[in-house]
Amino acid sequence: MSWSVIAEKDFQDAIRSKVLWGLSVLFILFAAGAAFAYSQIQGLQQGGPGLSSIGLLNFLQGPVGFLVPIIGLLLGYKALSGEVETGSIKLLLSLPHNRTNVILGKLLGRTSVLAISAVVGFAAATVVLLAFYPELSPVSYGLFILLTIVFGAVYVSIGLGISALTKSTSKAAAGIFGMFILFNVLWQWIGFGIHYVLNGTIFFRQPPDWFLLFIRLSPNGAFNGTLSVLLDPTNPMANMMSQSGDPFYLSAWFAFLILLCWIALPIGFGNLRFQRLDL
């Protein structure tokens, strides 16, 4: 299939340019460093809950929510705009590839780079993890890695979608910077702003359902919501985000569905624009 050929080429390019190796080292340092940092923090807490693999994975949610979006956006933003800017896209399309195949191939290829880097990094970090957590839960750990990859695919798709909108890599870079700030800094404050307009205050004793749904509509909120419920149902944040009797849109499966939509929608809108882009 045409898209698989493009995905394979993108992956091989990542190997030749050392991107794959660099990301693998980054994930190794990240996961191993986080495991060590968590062990030290727990060791300083007198009478705390002690070390646990579930506690570590919850500890990793914040750093992953910051690092993976940066990697995904950087992998995606030059995928199309860079080739349009240099003119190499014309050579690519002169082969038996259509524009949809180009986008799908690049999504698969660049997500594969992120996925393999994450798997290699977390697999190597398992040695460190087992040194501190002899009761490491393989199911929870594997689920965390899988959802991290899905989360990464979301931001690769967002980066690609932005890349498909413009012929300029500088404009694409500005676009991914805006998306990062929106979802990692501003989204929750937008929710507080809406609450202020509706109620005259940004404070609440118990977050209303609409506010929790709004938080989960962002990629980061959907990722955190899925992990909070599936990895540790007794976690206070998990209980706040999905209590018994809450509506279906605050459930873990719905949060995961939102993540999948964030993969499909940016690449879909980007494809519509890319079909009309004058190369």
TORBA-984011 format. One record per residue (C-alpha): residue in three letters; x, y, z. Coordinates in Angstrom, 2 decimals, m for minus. Example, Ala and Ser with C-alpha at 12.3 -4.5 7.8 and 13.67 -1.06 7.14 Angstrom:
% residues 2
+---------+---------+---------+---------+
| residuo |      xx |      yy |      zz |
+---------+---------+---------+---------+
|     ALA |   12.30 |   m4.50 |    7.80 |
|     SER |   13.67 |   m1.06 |    7.14 |
+---------+---------+---------+---------+
//
This chain:
% residues 279
+---------+---------+---------+---------+
| residuo |      xx |      yy |      zz |
+---------+---------+---------+---------+
|     MET |    0.00 |    0.00 |    0.00 |
|     SER |    1.18 |    3.48 |   m0.84 |
|     TRP |    0.84 |    4.91 |    2.67 |
|     SER |    2.91 |    2.07 |    4.12 |
|     VAL |    5.75 |    2.85 |    1.73 |
|     ILE |    5.77 |    6.47 |    2.89 |
|     ALA |    5.61 |    5.38 |    6.54 |
|     GLU |    8.59 |    3.08 |    6.03 |
|     LYS |   10.58 |    5.86 |    4.33 |
|     ASP |    9.80 |    8.29 |    7.17 |
|     PHE |   10.89 |    5.71 |    9.73 |
|     GLN |   14.13 |    4.97 |    7.89 |
|     ASP |   14.83 |    8.69 |    7.62 |
|     ALA |   14.44 |    8.95 |   11.40 |
|     ILE |   17.01 |    6.18 |   11.87 |
|     ARG |   19.49 |    7.77 |    9.48 |
|     SER |   19.12 |   11.19 |   11.08 |
|     LYS |   19.57 |    9.69 |   14.59 |
|     VAL |   16.15 |   11.02 |   15.66 |
|     LEU |   15.05 |    7.55 |   16.77 |
|     TRP |   18.18 |    7.02 |   18.85 |
|     GLY |   18.00 |   10.46 |   20.39 |
|     LEU |   14.38 |    9.99 |   21.44 |
|     SER |   15.14 |    6.52 |   22.83 |
|     VAL |   17.90 |    7.95 |   25.02 |
|     LEU |   15.58 |   10.75 |   26.11 |
|     PHE |   12.87 |    8.30 |   27.16 |
|     ILE |   15.42 |    6.12 |   28.99 |
|     LEU |   16.70 |    9.10 |   30.96 |
|     PHE |   13.17 |   10.34 |   31.58 |
|     ALA |   11.67 |    7.05 |   32.84 |
|     ALA |   14.73 |    5.97 |   34.85 |
|     GLY |   15.17 |    9.45 |   36.30 |
|     ALA |   11.52 |    9.65 |   37.28 |
|     ALA |   11.69 |    6.24 |   38.99 |
|     PHE |   14.71 |    7.33 |   41.00 |
|     ALA |   13.19 |   10.72 |   41.86 |
|     TYR |    9.95 |    9.09 |   43.01 |
|     SER |   11.87 |    6.66 |   45.25 |
|     GLN |   13.75 |    9.54 |   46.86 |
|     ILE |   10.59 |   11.59 |   47.44 |
|     GLN |    8.79 |    8.64 |   49.00 |
|     GLY |   11.85 |    7.84 |   51.12 |
|     LEU |   11.75 |   11.33 |   52.64 |
|     GLN |    8.10 |   11.03 |   53.62 |
|     GLN |    7.71 |    9.65 |   57.12 |
|     GLY |    4.68 |    7.42 |   57.49 |
|     GLY |    3.80 |    7.76 |   53.81 |
|     PRO |    2.22 |    5.03 |   51.69 |
|     GLY |    5.64 |    3.72 |   50.61 |
|     LEU |    6.84 |    2.78 |   47.18 |
|     SER |    4.41 |    1.29 |   44.68 |
|     SER |    4.35 |    0.89 |   40.92 |
|     ILE |    0.88 |    2.44 |   40.77 |
|     GLY |    2.14 |    5.42 |   42.72 |
|     LEU |    5.03 |    5.79 |   40.28 |
|     LEU |    2.73 |    5.72 |   37.25 |
|     ASN |    0.52 |    8.39 |   38.78 |
|     PHE |    3.69 |   10.36 |   39.53 |
|     LEU |    4.64 |   10.08 |   35.82 |
|     GLN |    1.37 |   11.50 |   34.51 |
|     GLY |    2.41 |   15.14 |   34.88 |
|     PRO |    5.88 |   14.82 |   33.30 |
|     VAL |    4.52 |   12.67 |   30.46 |
|     GLY |    1.77 |   15.22 |   29.89 |
|     PHE |    4.47 |   17.84 |   29.37 |
|     LEU |    7.17 |   15.89 |   27.47 |
|     VAL |    5.14 |   13.78 |   25.04 |
|     PRO |    3.20 |   16.73 |   23.52 |
|     ILE |    6.48 |   18.51 |   22.78 |
|     ILE |    7.94 |   15.43 |   21.08 |
|     GLY |    4.77 |   14.70 |   19.11 |
|     LEU |    4.37 |   18.27 |   17.88 |
|     LEU |    8.03 |   18.50 |   16.87 |
|     LEU |    7.79 |   15.23 |   14.97 |
|     GLY |    4.72 |   16.41 |   13.08 |
|     TYR |    5.03 |   20.08 |   12.31 |
|     LYS |    7.62 |   19.89 |    9.50 |
|     ALA |    6.33 |   16.66 |    7.99 |
|     LEU |    4.39 |   18.40 |    5.21 |
|     SER |    5.23 |   22.10 |    5.42 |
|     GLY |    8.94 |   21.26 |    5.30 |
|     GLU |    8.54 |   19.22 |    2.13 |
|     VAL |    6.34 |   21.88 |    0.54 |
|     GLU |    8.84 |   24.58 |    1.48 |
|     THR |   11.78 |   22.69 |   m0.07 |
|     GLY |    9.79 |   21.47 |   m3.06 |
|     SER |   10.44 |   17.79 |   m2.33 |
|     ILE |    6.70 |   17.20 |   m2.03 |
|     LYS |    6.40 |   17.48 |   m5.81 |
|     LEU |    8.86 |   14.63 |   m6.25 |
|     LEU |    6.99 |   12.57 |   m3.69 |
|     LEU |    3.65 |   13.13 |   m5.43 |
|     SER |    5.16 |   12.36 |   m8.83 |
|     LEU |    5.40 |    8.76 |   m7.59 |
|     PRO |    2.25 |    6.65 |   m7.25 |
|     HIS |    1.15 |    8.41 |   m4.05 |
|     ASN |   m1.88 |   10.62 |   m3.56 |
|     ARG |   m2.04 |   13.35 |   m0.92 |
|     THR |   m4.16 |   11.33 |    1.49 |
|     ASN |   m1.63 |    8.49 |    1.39 |
|     VAL |    1.16 |   10.97 |    2.09 |
|     ILE |   m0.57 |   12.27 |    5.22 |
|     LEU |   m1.53 |    8.82 |    6.51 |
|     GLY |    1.94 |    7.47 |    5.82 |
|     LYS |    3.62 |   10.30 |    7.67 |
|     LEU |    1.25 |    9.92 |   10.61 |
|     LEU |    2.05 |    6.22 |   10.87 |
|     GLY |    5.78 |    6.67 |   10.29 |
|     ARG |    6.27 |    9.44 |   12.82 |
|     THR |    4.03 |    7.83 |   15.40 |
|     SER |    6.09 |    4.67 |   14.99 |
|     VAL |    9.24 |    6.64 |   15.75 |
|     LEU |    7.69 |    7.95 |   18.96 |
|     ALA |    6.21 |    4.56 |   19.87 |
|     ILE |    9.42 |    2.57 |   19.44 |
|     SER |   11.42 |    5.23 |   21.29 |
|     ALA |    8.97 |    5.07 |   24.18 |
|     VAL |    8.97 |    1.26 |   24.29 |
|     VAL |   12.77 |    1.09 |   24.18 |
|     GLY |   13.08 |    3.79 |   26.83 |
|     PHE |   10.55 |    2.31 |   29.23 |
|     ALA |   11.86 |   m1.23 |   28.65 |
|     ALA |   15.37 |   m0.15 |   29.57 |
|     ALA |   13.98 |    1.73 |   32.58 |
|     THR |   12.35 |   m1.50 |   33.76 |
|     VAL |   15.72 |   m2.49 |   35.21 |
|     VAL |   15.67 |    0.61 |   37.40 |
|     LEU |   12.02 |    0.11 |   38.22 |
|     LEU |   12.53 |   m3.46 |   39.39 |
|     ALA |   15.37 |   m2.35 |   41.62 |
|     PHE |   12.98 |   m0.07 |   43.51 |
|     TYR |    9.63 |   m1.77 |   42.89 |
|     PRO |    9.93 |   m5.57 |   43.18 |
|     GLU |    6.15 |   m5.80 |   42.90 |
|     LEU |    5.92 |   m3.89 |   39.64 |
|     SER |    2.55 |   m4.51 |   37.98 |
|     PRO |    3.24 |   m5.51 |   34.35 |
|     VAL |   m0.38 |   m4.91 |   33.33 |
|     SER |   m0.48 |   m1.38 |   34.73 |
|     TYR |    2.98 |   m0.59 |   33.39 |
|     GLY |    2.11 |   m1.93 |   29.93 |
|     LEU |   m1.16 |    0.00 |   29.93 |
|     PHE |    0.67 |    3.18 |   30.84 |
|     ILE |    3.12 |    2.73 |   27.94 |
|     LEU |    0.27 |    1.96 |   25.52 |
|     LEU |   m1.69 |    5.05 |   26.52 |
|     THR |    1.48 |    7.15 |   26.36 |
|     ILE |    1.88 |    6.04 |   22.73 |
|     VAL |   m1.76 |    6.87 |   21.96 |
|     PHE |   m1.25 |   10.25 |   23.61 |
|     GLY |    1.85 |   10.79 |   21.50 |
|     ALA |   m0.07 |    9.89 |   18.34 |
|     VAL |   m2.58 |   12.61 |   19.23 |
|     TYR |    0.08 |   15.30 |   19.20 |
|     VAL |    1.77 |   13.92 |   16.08 |
|     SER |   m1.64 |   14.21 |   14.40 |
|     ILE |   m2.08 |   17.76 |   15.67 |
|     GLY |    1.38 |   18.68 |   14.41 |
|     LEU |    0.68 |   17.10 |   11.03 |
|     GLY |   m2.68 |   18.82 |   10.80 |
|     ILE |   m1.04 |   22.19 |   11.37 |
|     SER |    1.74 |   21.30 |    8.93 |
|     ALA |   m0.89 |   20.62 |    6.26 |
|     LEU |   m2.35 |   24.11 |    6.63 |
|     THR |    0.67 |   26.11 |    5.52 |
|     LYS |    3.65 |   26.11 |    3.17 |
|     SER |    5.87 |   27.72 |    5.80 |
|     THR |    7.66 |   25.81 |    8.56 |
|     SER |    7.91 |   29.00 |   10.61 |
|     LYS |    4.13 |   29.41 |   10.54 |
|     ALA |    3.74 |   25.73 |   11.41 |
|     ALA |    6.15 |   26.19 |   14.33 |
|     ALA |    4.07 |   29.12 |   15.58 |
|     GLY |    0.97 |   26.95 |   15.25 |
|     ILE |    2.31 |   24.08 |   17.33 |
|     PHE |    3.56 |   26.51 |   19.95 |
|     GLY |    0.05 |   27.94 |   20.20 |
|     MET |   m1.46 |   24.45 |   20.50 |
|     PHE |    0.98 |   23.50 |   23.25 |
|     ILE |    0.18 |   26.64 |   25.25 |
|     LEU |   m3.55 |   26.15 |   24.70 |
|     PHE |   m3.73 |   22.58 |   25.96 |
|     ASN |   m0.97 |   22.66 |   28.58 |
|     VAL |   m1.47 |   26.12 |   30.08 |
|     LEU |   m4.69 |   27.85 |   29.07 |
|     TRP |   m7.34 |   25.13 |   28.80 |
|     GLN |   m8.12 |   24.82 |   32.50 |
|     TRP |   m8.15 |   28.60 |   32.89 |
|     ILE |  m10.63 |   28.86 |   30.03 |
|     GLY |  m12.84 |   26.49 |   32.00 |
|     PHE |  m12.50 |   28.69 |   35.09 |
|     GLY |  m13.36 |   31.69 |   32.93 |
|     ILE |  m16.55 |   30.03 |   31.70 |
|     HIS |  m17.44 |   29.15 |   35.29 |
|     TYR |  m16.91 |   32.79 |   36.29 |
|     VAL |  m19.22 |   34.01 |   33.52 |
|     LEU |  m21.91 |   31.55 |   34.57 |
|     ASN |  m21.59 |   31.87 |   38.35 |
|     GLY |  m19.67 |   35.05 |   39.12 |
|     THR |  m16.76 |   33.18 |   40.74 |
|     ILE |  m13.93 |   30.87 |   39.74 |
|     PHE |  m14.15 |   28.91 |   43.01 |
|     PHE |  m16.25 |   25.82 |   43.64 |
|     ARG |  m16.42 |   23.20 |   46.38 |
|     GLN |  m17.16 |   20.35 |   43.98 |
|     PRO |  m16.41 |   20.73 |   40.24 |
|     PRO |  m19.64 |   20.58 |   38.20 |
|     ASP |  m19.97 |   17.86 |   35.59 |
|     TRP |  m19.73 |   20.27 |   32.68 |
|     PHE |  m16.40 |   21.58 |   34.00 |
|     LEU |  m14.95 |   18.06 |   34.29 |
|     LEU |  m16.15 |   17.28 |   30.77 |
|     PHE |  m14.60 |   20.48 |   29.45 |
|     ILE |  m11.24 |   19.54 |   31.03 |
|     ARG |  m11.44 |   16.11 |   29.41 |
|     LEU |  m12.14 |   17.56 |   25.99 |
|     SER |   m8.46 |   18.53 |   25.77 |
|     PRO |   m5.94 |   15.79 |   24.85 |
|     ASN |   m4.18 |   16.17 |   28.19 |
|     GLY |   m7.42 |   16.02 |   30.14 |
|     ALA |   m8.56 |   12.89 |   28.29 |
|     PHE |   m5.18 |   11.24 |   28.87 |
|     ASN |   m5.16 |   12.04 |   32.59 |
|     GLY |   m8.79 |   11.05 |   32.99 |
|     THR |   m8.23 |    7.66 |   31.38 |
|     LEU |   m5.13 |    6.91 |   33.43 |
|     SER |   m6.57 |    8.18 |   36.72 |
|     VAL |   m9.50 |    5.79 |   36.55 |
|     LEU |   m7.86 |    2.74 |   34.99 |
|     LEU |   m4.59 |    2.71 |   36.92 |
|     ASP |   m5.81 |    3.56 |   40.40 |
|     PRO |   m9.55 |    3.77 |   41.10 |
|     THR |   m8.84 |    4.74 |   44.74 |
|     ASN |   m6.84 |    7.81 |   43.71 |
|     PRO |   m8.62 |   11.00 |   44.93 |
|     MET |   m8.32 |   12.54 |   41.47 |
|     ALA |   m9.82 |    9.41 |   39.94 |
|     ASN |  m12.73 |    9.56 |   42.38 |
|     MET |  m13.25 |   13.24 |   41.61 |
|     MET |  m13.15 |   12.63 |   37.88 |
|     SER |  m15.45 |    9.58 |   37.78 |
|     GLN |  m17.53 |    8.79 |   40.82 |
|     SER |  m20.09 |    6.02 |   40.90 |
|     GLY |  m23.28 |    7.23 |   39.30 |
|     ASP |  m21.59 |    9.96 |   37.29 |
|     PRO |  m22.70 |   10.43 |   33.67 |
|     PHE |  m21.11 |    8.28 |   30.97 |
|     TYR |  m19.08 |   11.19 |   29.60 |
|     LEU |  m16.97 |   11.16 |   32.77 |
|     SER |  m16.10 |    7.46 |   32.38 |
|     ALA |  m12.70 |    6.09 |   31.40 |
|     TRP |  m13.86 |    4.65 |   28.09 |
|     PHE |  m15.30 |    8.00 |   27.02 |
|     ALA |  m12.03 |    9.75 |   27.89 |
|     PHE |  m10.21 |    7.19 |   25.74 |
|     LEU |  m12.69 |    7.81 |   22.91 |
|     ILE |  m11.85 |   11.53 |   23.10 |
|     LEU |   m8.17 |   10.63 |   22.66 |
|     LEU |   m8.99 |    8.63 |   19.54 |
|     CYS |  m11.01 |   11.54 |   18.16 |
|     TRP |   m8.00 |   13.80 |   18.70 |
|     ILE |   m6.02 |   11.48 |   16.43 |
|     ALA |   m8.64 |   11.41 |   13.69 |
|     LEU |   m9.90 |   15.02 |   13.61 |
|     PRO |   m6.65 |   17.01 |   13.13 |
|     ILE |   m5.42 |   14.67 |   10.44 |
|     GLY |   m8.85 |   14.71 |    8.78 |
|     PHE |   m9.11 |   18.51 |    8.67 |
|     GLY |   m5.48 |   18.74 |    7.64 |
|     ASN |   m6.12 |   16.36 |    4.78 |
|     LEU |   m9.04 |   18.44 |    3.52 |
|     ARG |   m6.82 |   21.52 |    3.48 |
|     PHE |   m3.86 |   19.68 |    1.96 |
|     GLN |   m6.01 |   18.46 |   m0.94 |
|     ARG |   m6.62 |   22.10 |   m1.92 |
|     LEU |   m3.13 |   23.43 |   m1.22 |
|     ASP |   m1.40 |   24.88 |   m4.27 |
|     LEU |    2.00 |   23.22 |   m4.38 |
+---------+---------+---------+---------+
//
